[in-house]
Amino acid sequence: MKSKSTRQPISTVMLQAKIDSVTVSAVEEMLAAALGPGARVIVDGSQVTYMSAAGVRTFASVLHKAAKVQGRIVFCRFSGAAWDCLLVSGFSELLEIAETTEEAAARLEREPRPSTGESLHRRGTTG
């Protein structure tokens, strides 16, 4: 007897070109809408040409929401100034980032990587 898979299908969210304080509400809404229980989401940043710190904060918020519903997000295809923003902020180390959508999908097909026990903010730190 085969066991039935209860895994959610993988969905892809395509980000817009500009993610800043003006557009971040719509971006967060779009990402949050993709996050149901056990969701598996690819966030495609190939169209992003500009991202401010507001965009990075939104990604942090969405990661917390994903964790609450046991969802997974893999970000992919960021380049240029948007990639620089992720590097400078240190979020490139916290986000699961793939180079291509195919690599992102393959990661979501595998079991989640083991947690290091660290959250986005370590206890006793501010910022």
C-alpha positions in Angstrom: 0.0 0.0 0.0 1.4 3.4 -1.0 1.3 6.3 1.4 -0.3 9.4 0.2 1.9 12.5 0.0 0.6 15.5 1.9 3.2 17.8 0.6 2.0 21.1 -0.8 2.8 22.0 -4.5 5.6 24.5 -5.1 4.4 28.0 -6.0 6.5 30.7 -7.4 6.1 34.4 -6.6 7.7 36.8 -9.1 8.9 40.0 -7.4 8.4 43.4 -9.0 11.3 45.7 -10.2 11.3 48.0 -7.2 11.0 47.0 -3.6 11.0 50.0 -1.3 8.9 51.7 1.4 6.3 52.6 -1.2 5.9 49.1 -2.7 6.8 46.9 0.3 3.2 46.5 1.6 2.0 45.0 -1.7 5.1 42.7 -1.8 4.5 41.5 1.7 0.8 40.9 1.0 1.7 38.9 -2.1 4.3 36.7 -0.3 2.0 36.2 2.8 -0.8 35.1 0.4 1.4 32.3 -0.8 2.1 31.0 2.7 -0.4 28.4 3.9 0.4 25.5 6.2 3.3 23.6 4.8 3.7 25.9 1.8 6.7 25.6 -0.4 7.4 28.9 -2.2 10.0 30.1 -4.7 10.6 33.8 -4.6 12.0 34.9 -8.0 14.0 38.1 -7.7 15.1 38.2 -11.4 13.1 41.4 -12.1 14.2 43.3 -9.0 16.5 46.2 -10.0 16.2 48.1 -6.7 15.6 47.0 -3.1 15.8 49.1 0.0 16.2 48.0 3.6 12.4 48.0 3.7 12.5 45.0 1.3 15.0 43.2 3.5 12.8 43.7 6.6 9.8 42.4 4.6 11.7 39.2 3.8 12.5 38.8 7.5 8.8 39.2 8.4 7.7 36.7 5.7 10.3 34.2 7.0 8.8 34.4 10.5 5.3 33.9 9.0 6.6 30.9 7.1 8.1 29.3 10.2 4.8 29.7 12.0 2.9 27.7 9.4 5.8 25.3 8.8 6.3 26.7 5.3 9.5 27.0 3.3 10.8 29.7 1.1 13.7 29.6 -1.3 14.8 32.9 -2.9 16.4 32.9 -6.3 17.8 34.9 -9.2 18.7 38.1 -7.4 21.4 40.1 -9.0 22.9 43.6 -9.2 21.8 46.1 -6.6 19.2 43.8 -5.1 21.8 41.1 -4.5 24.2 43.7 -3.1 21.4 44.8 -0.6 21.1 41.2 0.6 24.9 40.8 0.9 25.4 44.1 2.8 22.5 43.4 5.2 23.8 39.9 6.0 20.6 38.4 4.9 22.3 36.4 2.2 23.5 34.2 5.1 20.0 33.9 6.7 17.9 33.3 3.6 17.9 30.1 1.6 19.1 31.4 -1.8 19.4 29.5 -5.1 20.8 30.7 -8.4 18.0 29.3 -10.6 14.3 28.4 -10.2 15.2 24.8 -11.0 17.7 24.7 -8.1 15.2 26.4 -5.8 12.6 23.7 -6.7 15.1 20.9 -6.1 15.9 22.3 -2.7 12.2 22.5 -1.8 11.7 18.9 -3.0 14.4 17.8 -0.5 13.8 17.8 3.2 14.5 21.1 4.9 18.0 21.8 5.9 18.6 21.3 9.7 18.0 24.3 11.8 21.1 25.8 13.4 19.0 26.9 16.3 19.5 30.6 15.4 16.7 32.9 14.6 16.8 36.1 12.7 17.6 37.9 16.0 19.8 36.3 18.6 18.6 36.5 22.1 20.0 39.4 24.0 20.7 41.5 20.9 18.9 44.5 19.5 18.6 45.9 16.1 
